[in-house]
Amino acid sequence: MQIISNMVEAHIFRKKDDKLEFLLLMRANTEIYPGLWQMVSGKIKENEKAFQTVLRELKEETGLTPLKLWVAPNVNSFYSHERDNICFLPVFAVLVDENSEVKISEEHSAYYWYEPEAAKKLLAWPGQKKSVDIITEYVLKESSFLQFVEIKI
């Protein structure tokens, strides 16, 4: 078994009426984990930095352009029985314009904007749910002690 880190997880959100909404995408029936709700994710290409993967995957999977990009203070992980490895994914938070139009790729069959509690109910892995909590706290609570590193885009 190997431990690898060759993927990213990007939580796309928008601010609407002083609330946050997270974009979730439903995996298409032709993909691994069909019907699973997820955030933007993808594999890091050779000579690509993780944040560059986020920007590329965001465009490919949603057609969206980020307003801001942060490294969230969380790393998600999962075990792949197909490849017999444990994968660690750096987590990013991506703010987009509230009026942006989503154009999903063939990898997904549907999308929807969910408030944090609803989004957490649909996400499969505990680390994904934790990331929603961390991002929500950081963005909405002025007294948050969390520090996000912003990546200038």
Protein Blocks (a to p, Z undefined) as FASTA:
>chain_A
ZZddfbccddddddeehiacdddddddfkbghihiacdddddddehiafklmmmmmmmmm
nopacfbdcdddbddddddfklopacddddddddddfkbccdddfkbcbdcdddfklmmm
mpmblklmmmmmmmmmmmmmmkbcbdcddddZZ
